[in-house]
Amino acid sequence: MSRQPSQAVWLPKPMSPESPTTTAHLTRTIIDYADTRTVIAKEAIYNTQGTKILDQGASIHAGLYDRLMAHQLSRPLEDALTVEGMVDGAAIRKGIEVAMGFEPFYARLATRPQQVDRLLGILESIPLPEAVALQLTIARDKRPSLYDHALRSAWIMAWIMAWLSDDPLRPQFDIGMAAAAGLLHDLGMLHLNPVLMDHKIQLTRELRRELYSHPIVSTLLVERHHVYPQEVVRAVMEHHEYLNGSGYPRGLRGRQISPMGQQLALTDLVVAMISGHDDGGELRLSVLLRMNMHRYARPLINRILGVLDPAQDPRSESVLPLAAPVDVLQQVHRVLQDWPPPFAHSPDITPARREGMAVVSELINELLRNLAEAGLTPAQLEQLGNPTEDPMLMKELSLLAREAVWQLRALARQARQRWAADQHSSHPGELQAWLDSADALSQRINGTSEGQEPVYTRATH
C-alpha cells in the first residue's frame, strides 16, 4: 500500500521559475543589483509576441522594472544579461579553500595534499553556463544572507559531494557532476521571496509553499541549460527527499531516491549543522545523524560520523544543557508507547483516517527503533548512572532530548493532518489526550505550541 508523507497531504501546488511571483522576485533582485554594479543586456530582449523590450548593450536600471514586468519575455531574463567579474571555477576553488581554513571538519574530509588538489581541480572545472554564473554572482554580491546560506554553503556542498563520490574507480567527470549537484541544489532560492532566508520569521502557508517549491524551481533552472546530465537534475529535485518517505516535494521512499540524491540530502544536513549554527557544530550533527538513521543512507552516515570529533569542536561548549535530559527522554518514550489509542482500530473511522493513523503508527515505531539504536530507551538510560558528572555527556543528552521532542512534535502534527478534523468534527478523546501530552512536552522543552517552529531546526526539517 502506497503511503505519502505529511507534505503530500497539505502541500499546495508548487511554484515554477516562470510563475509571475518568482519572476518578480528575480527581476527585482536584478534591478536592485544594477544600482551597484553595471548589468548589461548581452542580447536584445523580446517579449513572446516578438516586440523588442530592450536593445542589446543597454544597461539595466531601476526604471526598467515595470517595463520588464509588463511583458512575458521570450527567454528568461537572466539568460540575456551579463556582468563583469562573474563567479567562475577559480572563485569556487578559493571559496572552498577559505572554508577549509576556518572549519576543521571540512579540512578533515581530505587530508592528503594530492587528494585535496585533485578534488579542488575537479571542482574548478565544473561547467557554469553564463546565466548560472550570473545568478551565483548576484547571490554573492547583492544578498549577503543568501550568500552565507546558499552560496558559501554551495561551495561546501560541492566539496562534500566530491569527497563522498571520490573513488579510485570512479571517473573524474562523475565526481565533478556530483559536486555540481551540490553547488546548484539551491539555485532556485534566488527566485523566491528573500524573507525565506530569515530563519527567525514565522512561515505563513504561502511562504511555506514557496519554500517547499525550491527543489522544483532549482531543478528547472538546472535542466534548462542542457549542460548537466539527468543524474544531476534528478538529484537536485531529490535533495529534500528522505528514505522513510517524509521528505518533499514527492515523498519518495528508499530506492526511489537516486544514490546522488541520497548523498545530496545528507550533505545538506551536514552543511546546515556545521556552517549554519554557532552552537553545537559537530556535536549537534552527530546527534542528528544518530537520531535520523531512518532518513539517510547508513553507509553515508557512518562515513560522516567517522570524521566528526565533537570533543575538539569549541562550539560544543556553547550548547546549553537541560536540567534533566534523561527525564525528558524517558517522557518522550512514555508518550510514544501510549500510541496507538484504541480508536485507531475502530471500524467506525473512515478508510482514509485509518490509513493515516497506520502511517503515524509506523513513524512512531520508527522513532522508537531509533531511540533504541541510539541507546536512549529507559533501560539503557538507567545504565548511564549520574550524567551530571560529565559535562559533555550532559550536552549530548540535551541535544538528543531536544531532537526527540522535536520529532515527537512532528508526529503530533502528522496525526492532526492525517485525521483532518474540521469545524464540524473533532479528534477522538484518546487521540486528543495523546496530542495534548505531546504538545505539553514540546511546550516545556522548546517553548513552542502547535503551529510554531523552533528556529534551530528550520534548516534540517
C-alpha positions as CSV (number, residue, x, y, z in Angstrom):
1,M,0.0,0.0,0.0
2,S,1.5,3.3,-1.1
3,R,1.7,5.9,1.6
4,Q,2.7,9.6,1.3
5,P,4.3,11.9,3.9
6,S,2.5,14.7,5.5
7,Q,3.6,17.2,2.9
8,A,1.7,15.2,0.3
9,V,-1.5,15.7,2.3
10,W,-1.4,19.5,2.6
11,L,1.4,20.9,0.4
12,P,-0.1,23.4,-2.2
13,K,0.7,23.3,-5.9
14,P,4.4,24.1,-6.2
15,M,5.7,27.2,-8.0
16,S,7.9,27.3,-11.1
17,P,10.6,29.8,-12.2
18,E,8.2,31.1,-14.8
19,S,5.4,32.0,-12.4
20,P,4.7,35.7,-12.0
21,T,5.7,35.6,-8.4
22,T,9.1,34.0,-8.9
23,T,9.8,36.2,-12.0
24,A,9.0,39.3,-10.0
25,H,11.4,38.3,-7.2
26,L,14.3,37.7,-9.5
27,T,13.6,40.8,-11.6
28,R,13.5,43.0,-8.5
29,T,16.8,41.4,-7.3
30,I,18.5,42.1,-10.7
31,I,17.2,45.7,-10.8
32,D,18.4,46.3,-7.3
33,Y,21.8,44.7,-8.1
34,A,22.1,47.1,-11.1
35,D,22.2,50.0,-8.7
36,T,25.6,48.9,-7.5
37,R,27.1,47.0,-10.5
38,T,26.8,47.5,-14.2
39,V,24.5,44.9,-15.7
40,I,24.3,44.8,-19.5
41,A,21.9,43.1,-21.9
42,K,24.3,40.9,-23.9
43,E,21.5,40.4,-26.5
44,A,18.2,42.2,-27.3
45,I,15.3,41.3,-25.1
46,Y,11.9,40.5,-26.7
47,N,8.5,39.5,-25.4
48,T,6.7,36.4,-26.6
49,Q,4.9,38.5,-29.3
50,G,8.3,39.4,-30.9
51,T,8.3,43.0,-29.6
52,K,11.7,44.3,-28.6
53,I,11.7,45.4,-25.0
54,L,15.4,46.3,-24.6
55,D,18.3,46.7,-27.1
56,Q,21.5,44.7,-27.0
57,G,24.1,46.6,-25.0
58,A,21.6,48.5,-22.9
59,S,22.2,48.9,-19.2
60,I,19.7,47.7,-16.6
61,H,18.4,50.3,-14.2
62,A,15.6,50.8,-11.7
63,G,13.2,52.4,-14.3
64,L,13.0,49.2,-16.2
65,Y,11.2,47.1,-13.6
66,D,7.7,47.9,-14.5
67,R,8.5,47.7,-18.2
68,L,10.0,44.2,-17.8
69,M,7.2,43.0,-15.6
70,A,4.6,44.2,-18.1
71,H,5.7,41.6,-20.6
72,Q,6.1,37.9,-20.8
73,L,9.6,37.6,-22.1
74,S,10.6,35.2,-24.9
75,R,13.6,34.0,-22.8
76,P,14.4,34.1,-19.1
77,L,15.8,37.5,-18.2
78,E,18.9,36.0,-16.7
79,D,19.8,34.4,-20.0
80,A,20.1,37.8,-21.6
81,L,22.3,39.6,-19.1
82,T,25.9,39.8,-18.1
83,V,28.1,41.5,-15.6
84,E,31.9,41.7,-15.1
85,G,33.7,39.6,-12.6
86,M,31.2,36.7,-12.5
87,V,31.7,33.7,-10.3
88,D,33.8,31.0,-12.0
89,G,35.7,27.9,-11.2
90,A,38.6,29.7,-9.6
91,A,36.1,31.5,-7.3
92,I,34.6,28.2,-6.3
93,R,38.0,26.7,-5.5
94,K,39.0,29.8,-3.5
95,G,35.8,29.7,-1.5
96,I,36.4,26.0,-0.6
97,E,40.0,26.7,0.4
98,V,38.8,29.5,2.7
99,A,36.2,27.3,4.3
100,M,38.7,24.6,4.9
101,G,40.9,27.1,6.6
102,F,38.4,28.2,9.2
103,E,36.4,25.0,9.6
104,P,38.5,22.0,10.7
105,F,35.7,19.5,9.8
106,Y,35.9,20.3,6.1
107,A,39.7,20.1,6.1
108,R,39.5,16.6,7.7
109,L,37.5,15.3,4.8
110,A,40.6,15.0,2.7
111,T,44.0,15.2,4.4
112,R,46.4,14.0,1.7
113,P,47.7,17.0,-0.3
114,Q,47.4,15.1,-3.6
115,Q,43.7,14.2,-2.9
116,V,42.9,17.7,-1.9
117,D,44.5,19.2,-5.0
118,R,42.8,16.6,-7.3
119,L,39.3,17.2,-5.9
120,L,39.7,21.0,-6.0
121,G,40.8,20.7,-9.6
122,I,37.7,18.7,-10.4
123,L,35.6,21.4,-8.7
124,E,37.3,24.2,-10.5
125,S,36.3,22.6,-13.8
126,I,32.5,22.3,-13.1
127,P,30.7,23.8,-16.1
128,L,28.9,27.0,-15.4
129,P,26.6,28.4,-18.1
130,E,26.7,32.2,-18.0
131,A,23.1,32.5,-16.7
132,V,24.0,30.2,-13.8
133,A,27.2,32.2,-13.1
134,L,25.2,35.4,-13.2
135,Q,22.8,34.2,-10.5
136,L,25.6,32.9,-8.3
137,T,27.3,36.3,-8.7
138,I,24.2,38.2,-7.7
139,A,23.8,36.0,-4.7
140,R,27.4,36.7,-3.7
141,D,27.3,40.5,-4.2
142,K,23.7,41.5,-3.5
143,R,22.3,39.3,-0.8
144,P,24.8,38.7,2.0
145,S,22.3,36.5,3.8
146,L,21.6,34.4,0.7
147,Y,25.4,34.2,0.1
148,D,26.0,32.9,3.6
149,H,23.2,30.3,3.4
150,A,23.2,29.3,-0.2
151,L,26.3,30.3,-1.9
152,R,29.1,29.8,0.6
153,S,27.3,26.7,1.6
154,A,27.1,25.7,-2.0
155,W,30.9,25.7,-2.2
156,I,31.0,23.3,0.7
157,M,28.1,21.2,-0.6
158,A,30.2,20.8,-3.8
159,W,33.3,19.8,-1.7
160,I,31.5,17.3,0.4
161,M,29.7,15.8,-2.6
162,A,33.1,15.4,-4.3
163,W,34.5,13.7,-1.2
164,L,31.6,11.3,-0.8
165,S,31.9,10.4,-4.5
166,D,35.6,10.1,-4.5
167,D,36.6,6.5,-5.5
168,P,39.7,5.3,-7.5
169,L,37.4,3.6,-9.9
170,R,35.0,6.5,-10.4
171,P,35.6,8.8,-13.4
172,Q,36.5,12.4,-12.6
173,F,33.5,13.5,-14.7
174,D,31.2,11.7,-12.3
175,I,32.8,13.2,-9.3
176,G,32.5,16.7,-10.9
177,M,28.8,16.2,-11.6
178,A,28.1,15.1,-8.0
179,A,29.9,18.3,-7.0
180,A,27.8,20.3,-9.5
181,A,24.6,18.9,-7.9
182,G,25.9,20.2,-4.5
183,L,26.8,23.6,-6.0
184,L,23.4,24.2,-7.7
185,H,20.9,22.4,-5.5
186,D,19.5,25.7,-4.0
187,L,19.8,27.8,-7.2
188,G,16.0,28.3,-7.1
189,M,16.2,30.2,-3.8
190,L,17.2,33.4,-5.7
191,H,13.8,33.3,-7.5
192,L,11.8,33.1,-4.3
193,N,10.8,35.6,-1.6
194,P,14.1,36.9,0.1
195,V,12.4,36.8,3.5
196,L,12.7,33.0,3.3
197,M,16.4,33.4,4.1
198,D,15.5,34.8,7.5
199,H,15.2,31.8,9.7
200,K,13.6,33.8,12.5
201,I,10.4,34.6,10.6
202,Q,7.2,32.6,11.1
203,L,6.3,30.8,7.9
204,T,2.9,31.5,6.6
205,R,1.1,29.0,4.3
206,E,2.2,30.9,1.3
207,L,5.8,31.2,2.4
208,R,5.8,27.5,3.2
209,R,4.5,26.9,-0.3
210,E,7.4,28.9,-1.8
211,L,10.0,27.1,0.4
212,Y,8.8,23.7,-0.5
213,S,8.8,24.6,-4.1
214,H,12.5,25.4,-4.3
215,P,13.7,21.9,-5.3
216,I,11.4,22.1,-8.3
217,V,12.5,25.6,-9.2
218,S,16.1,24.7,-8.9
219,T,15.6,21.6,-11.0
220,L,14.0,23.5,-13.8
221,L,16.8,26.1,-13.7
222,V,19.5,23.4,-13.9
223,E,17.7,21.4,-16.6
224,R,17.0,24.3,-18.9
225,H,20.7,24.7,-19.8
226,H,21.2,21.2,-21.1
227,V,24.7,21.1,-19.6
228,Y,24.3,18.7,-16.8
229,P,23.3,15.0,-17.1
230,Q,19.9,13.8,-15.9
231,E,21.6,12.3,-12.8
232,V,22.4,15.8,-11.6
233,V,18.9,17.1,-12.5
234,R,17.3,14.3,-10.6
235,A,19.5,14.7,-7.5
236,V,18.7,18.4,-7.3
237,M,15.0,17.5,-7.3
238,E,15.5,15.0,-4.6
239,H,17.7,16.9,-2.2
240,H,14.9,17.1,0.4
241,E,13.7,13.6,-0.1
242,Y,14.3,11.1,2.8
243,L,14.5,7.3,2.8
244,N,11.4,7.0,5.1
245,G,9.2,9.0,2.7
246,S,8.9,12.0,4.9
247,G,10.6,14.4,2.5
248,Y,9.3,16.7,-0.3
249,P,8.3,17.5,-3.0
250,R,7.3,14.0,-4.0
251,G,7.5,11.9,-0.8
252,L,9.9,9.3,-2.3
253,R,11.0,6.3,-0.3
254,G,14.1,4.1,-0.2
255,R,15.4,3.2,-3.6
256,Q,13.0,5.6,-5.3
257,I,15.7,8.2,-4.4
258,S,18.8,8.1,-6.6
259,P,22.2,7.5,-5.0
260,M,23.3,11.0,-5.8
261,G,20.0,12.3,-4.3
262,Q,20.7,10.4,-1.1
263,Q,24.2,11.9,-0.9
264,L,22.8,15.4,-1.6
265,A,20.1,15.1,1.2
266,L,22.7,14.1,3.7
267,T,25.2,16.7,2.6
268,D,22.5,19.4,3.0
269,L,22.2,18.3,6.7
270,V,25.9,18.3,7.2
271,V,26.4,21.8,5.9
272,A,23.4,23.1,7.8
273,M,24.7,21.9,11.1
274,I,28.4,22.7,10.6
275,S,28.0,26.1,8.9
276,G,24.5,27.1,10.0
277,H,24.9,27.2,13.8
278,D,27.2,29.0,16.2
279,D,26.4,26.4,18.9
280,G,26.9,22.7,18.8
281,G,28.6,22.2,15.5
282,E,29.9,18.7,15.2
283,L,28.2,17.6,18.4
284,R,24.8,18.7,17.0
285,L,25.5,17.0,13.7
286,S,26.5,13.8,15.5
287,V,23.2,13.8,17.4
288,L,21.0,14.5,14.4
289,L,22.7,11.7,12.4
290,R,22.1,9.1,15.1
291,M,18.5,10.3,15.5
292,N,17.7,10.2,11.8
293,M,19.0,6.8,10.7
294,H,15.7,6.3,9.0
295,R,16.1,9.3,6.8
296,Y,19.6,8.9,5.3
297,A,21.7,6.0,4.0
298,R,23.6,4.3,6.8
299,P,26.9,3.9,4.9
300,L,26.9,7.6,4.2
301,I,26.1,8.4,7.8
302,N,28.9,6.2,9.0
303,R,31.4,8.0,6.8
304,I,30.4,11.3,8.2
305,L,30.4,10.0,11.8
306,G,33.9,8.7,11.2
307,V,35.2,12.2,10.6
308,L,33.4,14.0,13.4
309,D,35.3,15.0,16.5
310,P,32.9,16.9,18.8
311,A,35.3,17.0,21.7
312,Q,37.7,19.1,19.7
313,D,35.0,21.5,18.4
314,P,34.9,24.6,20.6
315,R,31.2,25.2,19.6
316,S,30.3,22.2,21.8
317,E,30.9,24.4,24.8
318,S,28.1,26.8,23.8
319,V,25.4,24.1,24.0
320,L,23.1,24.8,26.9
321,P,22.3,21.6,28.8
322,L,18.8,20.8,30.0
323,A,18.4,20.4,33.8
324,A,17.3,16.8,33.4
325,P,17.7,15.5,29.8
326,V,17.4,11.8,30.9
327,D,13.9,12.6,32.4
328,V,12.9,14.3,29.1
329,L,14.0,11.3,27.0
330,Q,12.1,9.0,29.3
331,Q,9.0,11.1,29.0
332,V,9.3,11.0,25.2
333,H,9.5,7.2,25.3
334,R,6.4,7.0,27.5
335,V,4.3,9.3,25.2
336,L,5.4,7.2,22.2
337,Q,4.5,4.0,23.9
338,D,1.0,5.4,24.7
339,W,0.2,5.2,21.0
340,P,-1.8,3.8,19.3
341,P,-5.0,4.6,21.1
342,P,-7.9,2.1,20.8
343,F,-9.8,4.2,18.3
344,A,-7.2,3.6,15.6
345,H,-8.6,0.1,15.0
346,S,-12.3,1.1,15.2
347,P,-14.5,0.1,12.3
348,D,-16.3,3.5,12.6
349,I,-13.4,5.6,11.2
350,T,-13.1,6.3,7.5
351,P,-10.6,4.3,5.4
352,A,-8.5,7.5,4.8
353,R,-8.2,8.2,8.5
354,R,-7.5,4.5,9.3
355,E,-4.7,4.6,6.7
356,G,-3.4,7.9,8.1
357,M,-3.3,6.5,11.7
358,A,-1.4,3.5,10.4
359,V,1.2,5.8,8.8
360,V,1.6,7.6,12.1
361,S,1.9,4.3,13.9
362,E,4.7,3.3,11.5
363,L,6.6,6.5,12.1
364,I,6.2,6.2,15.9
365,N,7.7,2.7,15.7
366,E,10.5,4.0,13.6
367,L,11.3,6.7,16.2
368,L,11.2,4.1,19.0
369,R,13.7,2.0,17.0
370,N,16.0,5.0,16.5
371,L,15.9,5.7,20.2
372,A,16.9,2.1,21.0
373,E,19.7,2.2,18.5
374,A,21.0,5.5,20.0
375,G,20.9,3.9,23.5
376,L,18.1,6.1,24.7
377,T,15.5,3.6,26.0
378,P,14.6,3.9,29.7
379,A,16.6,0.7,30.5
380,Q,19.6,2.0,28.5
381,L,19.5,5.4,30.1
382,E,19.5,3.9,33.6
383,Q,22.9,2.4,32.9
384,L,24.4,5.8,32.4
385,G,24.5,6.4,36.2
386,N,24.7,10.1,37.0
387,P,25.4,12.0,33.7
388,T,25.7,15.3,35.6
389,E,29.2,14.4,36.4
390,D,30.2,14.5,32.7
391,P,29.5,18.0,31.2
392,M,30.0,16.8,27.6
393,L,27.6,13.9,28.1
394,M,25.0,16.3,29.5
395,K,25.3,18.5,26.4
396,E,24.9,15.5,24.2
397,L,22.0,14.1,26.1
398,S,20.3,17.6,26.0
399,L,20.6,17.8,22.2
400,L,19.3,14.2,21.9
401,A,16.4,15.1,24.1
402,R,15.6,18.3,22.1
403,E,15.7,16.4,18.9
404,A,13.5,13.6,20.3
405,V,10.9,16.2,21.4
406,W,11.1,17.9,18.0
407,Q,10.4,14.6,16.3
408,L,7.5,13.8,18.7
409,R,6.0,17.2,17.9
410,A,6.3,16.5,14.2
411,L,4.5,13.2,14.7
412,A,1.7,15.1,16.5
413,R,1.4,17.4,13.6
414,Q,1.2,14.4,11.3
415,A,-1.6,12.9,13.3
416,R,-3.5,16.2,13.2
417,Q,-3.1,16.5,9.4
418,R,-4.0,12.9,8.7
419,W,-7.1,12.9,10.9
420,A,-8.1,16.2,9.2
421,A,-10.6,17.4,11.7
422,D,-12.7,20.4,10.7
423,Q,-15.1,22.8,12.3
424,H,-17.8,20.1,12.2
425,S,-15.8,17.4,13.9
426,S,-13.1,16.9,16.5
427,H,-10.4,14.4,17.4
428,P,-11.5,11.4,19.4
429,G,-10.8,11.7,23.1
430,E,-7.9,9.2,23.1
431,L,-6.2,11.0,20.2
432,Q,-6.7,14.4,21.7
433,A,-5.2,13.2,25.0
434,W,-2.2,11.9,23.2
435,L,-1.8,15.1,21.2
436,D,-2.1,17.1,24.5
437,S,0.7,15.0,26.0
438,A,3.0,15.6,23.0
439,D,2.2,19.3,23.0
440,A,2.8,19.7,26.7
441,L,6.3,18.2,26.5
442,S,7.1,20.3,23.4
443,Q,6.0,23.4,25.1
444,R,8.1,22.6,28.1
445,I,11.3,22.0,26.2
446,N,11.1,24.2,23.2
447,G,8.7,26.9,24.5
448,T,6.5,26.4,21.4
449,S,3.0,25.3,20.8
450,E,1.4,23.7,17.8
451,G,1.9,25.8,14.7
452,Q,5.2,27.3,15.8
453,E,8.6,26.2,14.6
454,P,11.8,26.3,16.7
455,V,14.5,28.4,14.9
456,Y,17.3,25.8,15.4
457,T,15.5,23.1,13.4
458,R,14.4,25.1,10.3
459,A,17.5,24.1,8.2
460,T,17.0,20.3,8.8
461,H,13.3,19.9,8.8
